[in-house]
Amino acid sequence: MADIFFEIHADNPREGPGDYASTRRAFLALKNLPGKPAILDIGCGPGKQTLDLAQLTQGSITAVDNHQPYLTRLDKMVISRRLQKRVRTVKADMFSLNFAPGSFDIIWSEGAIYIIGFEQGLVAWKKFLKLKGYIVVSELTRLKANPPQEAKEFWEGAYPAMHDTAGNLAIIARAGYSLVEHFTLPESAWLEEYYGPLQAKVEKLKPKYKNDPAALKVLAAEDFERNSYQKYSAYYGYVFYIMKQAG
């Protein structure tokens, strides 16, 4: 089961919804940054947003993930773009990061903070921020009450900790941050940027695994998730939360 999962997800440009326009909008909401801010990208995956950030700033970026194939691929792209002096990768677990306190002007995490938990991540990572530093994350969020039963059952199983926007804003305040801005990613960030390449991979693998019921079940789950989003995108989506350390 794990082998087919990684075969589906290997070499995809993103491991979650996102797009350059949204990354840019979130970054431009950060004011009074130093000329070359120090940025920590947690759960960077294959690093599409890491490279976008490198385009948006002359700062240094430390990109962290615990899956070495992602980092190896990102390292190759960093070399091809001659970014070695500004972008470095670190293999580490987001639950036990080992950076000096106050090391970064910005902590960035697109579609990954759910792994540790929205509130847990905001609290645990805060110590790595410089005084009045920023933390920017995208988090799966309930957008509308009373979803259809199919969507409700799916996300209660896939991500039972999902909150609505008001719930996440309360968590942000409780964790000691002031909200700068929040906005929902467009549907194209899901359907084109994320599900597009993923679906192409799924369709390519179906003939290969036509006689493997376990693998076909995994492929069918990928289809179901995409179809669920197409039907119920009004009820949930990724929201960018741009925050500044209070005080």
PyMOL commands that set and color helices and strands:
alter all, ss='L'
color gray80, all
select helices_A, chain A and resi 2-9+20-28+48-56+68-80+94-96+113-115+118-128+149-158+165-174+187-191+195-208+213-232
alter helices_A, ss='H'
color red, helices_A
select strands_A, chain A and resi 38-42+60-65+87-91+104-110+129-142+163-164+177-184+236-245
alter strands_A, ss='S'
color yellow, strands_A
deselect
rebuild
show_as cartoon
